[in-house]
């Protein structure tokens, strides 16, 4: 009995290692998707920002980009890179990929005109779709799962690093999800 329990726990542990938390993020480097800080300090010019879904293979996703704290960046357009998109990136959009794609999935390129005048610690934020209240990634299974939001910091410093915001929770709240 103990051997079967240990074997089951081992299989579950390996499976959990292979399932990364899905996330939706904004980056300034393509490919790579590792730089989440936009430096708007130079001469005026085009500043592309890439919206990606990472952490899971998937067939579709749903979210929006909140630009309310963008510090004066001027949007010059959005290029969608998926088979189908319904809605608008800034008011809520649903992406359909047309196939099961491995991460990272490039969803859209947001083009901004940078003038070197953006306030320090401004940001662009991935936010829940207003109709669902969630950032959703649909896996290849298909299974709808919540994706963590990542934000892009503009002219960031140590007081405003980019990355994943953390929500408060307790063990009681987590255990309540799995009790009858």
Buried (B, 14 or more C-beta within 10 A) or exposed (E): EEEEEEEEEEEEEEEEEEEEEBBBBBBBEBEEBEBBBBBBEEEEEEBBBBBBBBBBBBBBBBBBBBBEEBBEBEBEEBEBBBEEBEBEBBEBBBBBBEEEBEBBBBBBBBBBBBBEEBEBBBBBBBBBBEEEEBBBBBBBEEEBBEBBBBBBBBBBEEEBEBEEEEEEEEEEEEEEEEEE
